[in-house]
Amino acid sequence: MKILILKPSSLGDVVHAMPVVRLLRQRFPQAEIHWWILRGLMPLLQGDRDINRLIPFDRKRWGNPSGFGSVVSCIRKMRAERYDWVIDLQSLARSGAIAWLANGELTIGLDDAREGATALYDLRVPRPSFNTHAVDWYLEVLRHLQVPVHSNFEWMPRNEEAAVIVDSVWPRDGRRWIALQPGARWWNKRWPAERFGELARRLLALDDSLGVAVLGDTGDRPLAEQITAIAGPRCLDLTGQLSLPGMVEWIRRCDVLVTNDTGPMHVAVALGVPVVALFGPTEPTRTGPYRQLDSVLRVDLECAPCLKASCRNPEKLACLNRLSVDRVIAKLSPILSARR
């Protein structure tokens, strides 16, 4: 059995898809499983015991005529593998075309109305309902393939090399850590940085045993600077300092992650770390913290969730600006007490 999974991006989506490969490996222990993934996300899956090969996706090269030769070469190599199953969990035009060109014995994808990819599949898997979570939709693909679905697997195993680096560079020092994730791809999914700063300041004043760390890439550094300016020097700015596996291991060591709707939220869920998830324009039942939906905080507004990357409310970002620090602390307190 040889299987190709197409799920190139984004971070949260790749995390959502990982249970599929875990259950495929349990069902077919001798199978060869390949995964087509964005090159920048490859460190997340490198060395994964359930994946035999990662096929890099270079987004710029695939969209540039100068990269046409490498694209053709990649497709030829896929076809030469003679996959039994090609599973497209992205189900957009590009991934649908790749799934079809890979020429597997069976091509299966999500029955998603976007971009017309469904016409290229042998088997289409509908979303059971509008509010079905993405993880459950992906697992529905396995049910259509007669692969048993259960939760008896380790979603995201520990990366020993990354964990050793994290523990050596940032010793625990006996502290209980709270991580903050102030960034998000959409600007209108970001709770204001000054609120994160006030939250960190109050938490650090509450208990000397607590530590607060701000996560994010280099693009999130201005947000971290605002937060640490309010919270003080005990608030640790890690933006741009962690590898992708390092970020995963930092979250693993934390008691809780306070986060916008973004990739690290899904990493925390996969690790079994509690989250407090701050939601504005997006729908948590579809893409929120899987099986932690009671940890979601949101403001009831007629326009939310709008599922749009821009805010059209005259009161800009009302869905997040009206979310107070007091509400977040009230949600955090029982989590911290339970984890003590």
MARVEX-8139 format. One record per residue (C-alpha): x, y, z. Coordinates in Angstrom, 3 decimals. Example, Ala and Ser with C-alpha at 12.3 -4.5 7.8 and 13.67 -1.06 7.14 Angstrom:
2
      east     north        up
    12.300    -4.500     7.800
    13.670    -1.060     7.140
//
This chain:
340
      east     north        up
     0.000     0.000     0.000
     1.354     3.405    -1.011
    -0.480     6.584     0.020
    -0.001    10.266    -0.855
    -1.512    12.956     1.392
    -1.912    16.448    -0.006
    -2.104    19.039     2.753
     0.516    21.705     2.085
    -0.653    24.465     4.446
    -1.368    26.205     6.753
     0.082    25.311    10.181
    -3.314    24.776    11.801
    -4.618    22.808     8.824
    -1.583    20.521     8.837
    -2.080    19.887    12.569
    -5.745    19.085    11.876
    -4.690    16.504     9.296
    -2.155    14.677    11.471
    -4.721    12.279    13.016
    -5.366    10.986     9.491
    -1.790     9.815     9.092
    -1.760     8.342    12.612
    -4.800     6.180    11.872
    -3.590     5.232     8.402
    -0.340     3.978     9.935
    -2.227     1.947    12.530
    -4.419     0.392     9.846
    -1.574    -0.208     7.373
     1.647    -0.630     9.403
     3.636    -1.637     6.316
     2.317     1.159     4.073
     4.525     3.800     2.507
     3.002     7.193     3.303
     4.121    10.418     1.608
     2.987    13.973     2.420
     3.062    16.990     0.069
     3.698    20.012     2.311
     4.843    23.618     2.156
     8.621    23.687     2.508
     8.440    26.115     5.431
     6.267    23.679     7.384
     8.419    20.616     6.730
    10.252    20.874    10.099
     6.937    20.121    11.804
     6.850    16.635    10.249
    10.526    15.860     9.658
    11.475    12.637    11.389
     7.842    11.738    11.998
     7.674     8.005    12.598
     4.460     7.590    10.600
     5.615     9.382     7.427
     8.083     7.832     5.005
     8.687    10.856     2.824
     7.944    14.577     2.706
     7.487    16.156    -0.721
     8.252    19.897    -0.546
     5.861    22.432    -2.034
     7.573    25.710    -3.007
     4.691    28.133    -3.407
     6.648    30.826    -5.289
     8.155    28.321    -7.684
     4.773    26.788    -8.491
     3.335    30.198    -9.317
     6.294    31.343   -11.433
     6.878    30.345   -15.091
    10.591    29.942   -14.340
     9.726    27.128   -11.970
     7.682    25.178   -14.507
    10.415    22.577   -15.006
    10.618    21.724   -11.305
     6.839    21.469   -11.122
     6.758    19.010   -14.025
     9.597    17.040   -12.446
     7.733    16.818    -9.116
     4.564    15.581   -10.824
     6.506    12.971   -12.812
     8.041    11.646    -9.600
     4.601    11.437    -8.012
     3.243     9.497   -10.982
     6.223     7.146   -10.886
     5.326     6.195    -7.295
     2.067     4.595    -8.514
     0.101     5.506    -5.415
    -2.806     3.330    -4.394
    -4.551     6.246    -2.688
    -4.140     9.977    -3.248
    -5.900    11.852    -0.421
    -6.415    15.583    -0.979
    -7.242    17.273     2.323
    -6.706    20.770     0.895
    -9.265    20.410    -1.899
    -8.548    23.653    -3.715
    -7.822    24.035    -7.422
    -4.057    23.538    -7.189
    -4.128    20.547    -4.846
    -7.009    19.034    -6.806
    -4.996    19.301   -10.005
    -1.975    17.714    -8.309
    -4.150    14.919    -6.955
    -5.469    14.195   -10.454
    -2.050    14.445   -12.111
    -0.512    12.097    -9.526
    -2.648     9.425   -11.208
    -3.255     7.188    -8.211
    -5.536     4.160    -8.273
    -8.068     6.085    -6.164
    -8.225     9.850    -5.702
   -10.291    11.101    -2.786
   -10.945    14.639    -1.581
   -13.262    16.894     0.355
   -16.547    17.827    -1.287
   -15.860    21.552    -1.022
   -17.559    23.989    -3.376
   -14.523    26.273    -3.569
   -12.475    26.389    -6.779
   -14.063    23.329    -8.404
   -11.497    20.753    -7.276
   -14.171    18.136    -6.607
   -14.534    17.395   -10.328
   -11.066    15.841   -10.219
   -11.765    13.194    -7.535
   -12.983     9.618    -7.804
   -14.510     9.877    -4.341
   -15.828    13.080    -2.718
   -16.454    13.369     1.020
   -19.064    15.945     2.076
   -18.846    17.890     5.310
   -21.472    16.219     7.539
   -22.842    19.623     8.598
   -21.928    23.305     8.334
   -20.568    23.263    11.893
   -18.588    20.006    11.618
   -15.052    20.658    12.810
   -12.283    20.398    10.218
   -10.640    17.524    12.141
   -13.849    15.499    12.022
   -14.279    16.248     8.318
   -10.797    14.931     7.591
   -11.514    11.827     9.663
   -14.688    11.329     7.636
   -12.389    10.647     4.665
   -11.017     7.620     6.527
   -14.503     6.317     7.208
   -15.191     6.424     3.461
   -12.036     4.347     3.010
   -13.142     1.818     5.665
   -10.288     2.840     7.985
   -11.280     2.650    11.695
   -11.540     6.051    13.375
   -10.761     6.431    17.088
    -8.666     8.599    19.402
    -6.139     6.014    20.573
    -3.029     7.693    19.142
    -0.442    10.332    20.059
    -1.298    13.362    17.975
     2.050    15.169    18.192
     4.937    13.151    19.660
     7.721    14.927    21.534
    10.638    16.206    19.455
    13.541    15.325    21.726
    16.140    17.465    19.940
    13.952    20.584    20.015
    12.921    19.927    23.637
    16.557    19.714    24.771
    17.355    23.044    23.079
    14.331    24.750    24.629
    15.118    23.438    28.113
    18.781    24.426    27.880
    18.261    27.949    26.522
    15.173    28.748    28.615
    15.320    26.727    31.868
    12.005    26.317    33.651
    13.396    27.836    36.893
    10.518    26.267    38.795
     7.978    28.514    37.073
     4.584    27.662    35.688
     4.422    29.177    32.234
     1.571    30.879    30.416
     2.099    31.450    26.694
     0.519    34.305    24.734
    -0.043    34.203    20.970
    -0.938    37.771    19.903
    -0.456    37.347    16.160
    -2.770    35.997    13.474
    -2.750    35.995     9.691
    -5.876    38.168     9.504
    -5.452    41.495    11.314
    -9.094    41.329    12.395
    -8.469    38.068    14.302
    -6.087    39.843    16.705
    -7.141    40.806    20.200
    -5.466    44.187    20.841
    -1.829    43.922    21.907
    -2.400    46.340    24.769
    -4.985    43.934    26.202
    -2.458    41.092    26.022
    -0.014    43.398    27.805
    -2.477    44.233    30.564
    -3.320    40.532    30.916
     0.375    39.648    31.289
     0.948    42.454    33.810
    -1.941    41.307    35.998
    -0.974    37.647    35.823
     2.623    38.338    36.812
     1.438    40.480    39.720
    -0.919    37.724    40.812
     1.633    34.993    41.453
     5.438    35.081    41.587
     5.577    31.460    40.426
     4.026    32.344    37.067
     6.000    33.159    33.953
     4.556    34.667    30.778
     6.086    34.114    27.334
     5.038    35.808    24.084
     5.174    33.543    21.022
     5.240    34.463    17.352
     7.491    34.954    14.363
     9.571    38.020    13.555
     6.517    39.737    12.089
     4.891    39.596    15.527
     7.767    41.384    17.235
     6.047    44.821    17.261
     3.106    43.196    19.066
     5.472    41.615    21.591
     7.176    44.962    22.162
     3.821    46.542    23.035
     3.020    43.668    25.380
     6.347    43.649    27.231
     6.323    47.455    27.564
     3.114    47.119    29.593
     3.869    43.825    31.356
     7.436    44.595    32.394
    10.758    42.723    32.166
     9.412    39.461    33.618
     7.426    38.946    30.410
     9.595    36.897    28.062
     9.597    37.879    24.366
    10.262    34.791    22.221
     9.106    36.212    18.897
    11.412    35.181    16.068
    13.634    33.106    18.385
    12.094    29.659    18.037
    12.158    27.092    15.277
     8.822    25.521    14.430
     9.613    22.391    16.509
    10.934    24.689    19.248
     7.625    26.551    19.349
     5.808    23.231    19.670
     7.989    22.175    22.599
     7.612    25.562    24.294
     3.835    25.181    24.188
     4.110    21.608    25.501
     5.803    22.878    28.698
     3.129    25.528    29.368
     0.121    25.327    31.678
    -2.081    27.224    29.229
    -1.962    29.175    25.957
    -3.953    32.397    25.540
    -4.349    32.790    21.827
    -6.078    34.315    18.877
    -7.514    32.004    16.227
    -4.232    30.906    14.673
    -1.957    27.895    14.132
    -0.339    27.615    17.591
    -3.828    27.277    19.094
    -4.217    23.990    17.210
    -0.717    22.903    18.243
    -1.697    23.357    21.898
    -4.832    21.266    21.394
    -2.801    18.502    19.742
    -0.446    18.526    22.737
    -3.273    18.400    25.261
    -2.409    21.861    26.601
    -5.426    23.937    27.690
    -6.170    27.067    25.695
    -8.147    30.240    26.166
    -9.130    31.079    22.603
   -10.187    34.592    21.630
   -12.529    34.545    18.632
   -13.919    37.349    16.515
   -14.740    36.899    12.813
   -14.304    33.122    12.577
   -16.495    30.188    13.599
   -15.033    28.073    16.423
   -17.251    25.063    15.779
   -15.571    24.678    12.367
   -11.971    25.675    13.056
   -11.751    26.368    16.778
    -9.803    24.470    19.445
   -10.851    20.880    18.819
   -12.678    19.387    21.804
   -11.893    22.535    23.814
   -14.737    24.688    22.520
   -15.771    25.556    26.064
   -12.504    27.520    26.283
   -13.564    29.935    23.523
   -14.313    33.541    24.449
   -16.290    35.706    22.050
   -18.671    38.653    21.969
   -22.230    38.128    20.763
   -22.734    40.419    17.785
   -25.088    40.223    14.836
   -22.164    40.486    12.404
   -20.018    37.796    14.030
   -18.844    35.400    12.855
   -18.595    37.113     9.468
   -15.878    34.712     8.158
   -14.266    37.697     6.406
   -10.662    38.886     6.444
   -11.811    42.505     6.761
   -14.104    44.207     9.258
   -17.190    46.020     7.945
   -18.667    46.958    11.289
   -18.717    50.769    11.809
   -17.256    50.018    15.244
   -14.073    48.487    13.924
   -13.137    45.148    15.466
   -15.993    45.324    17.951
   -16.038    41.506    18.150
   -12.616    41.540    19.830
   -12.341    45.064    21.252
   -15.337    44.409    23.497
   -13.632    41.349    24.975
   -12.263    42.460    28.335
    -9.169    41.398    30.235
   -11.440    40.562    33.176
   -13.278    37.938    31.087
   -10.011    36.354    30.037
    -8.729    36.183    33.613
   -12.031    34.695    34.755
   -11.621    31.960    32.144
    -7.947    31.436    33.018
    -8.295    31.184    36.785
    -9.930    27.734    37.019
    -7.483    26.362    34.432
    -4.484    27.557    36.450
    -5.999    26.233    39.675
    -6.580    22.815    38.119
    -3.027    22.692    36.731
    -1.358    23.747    39.991
//
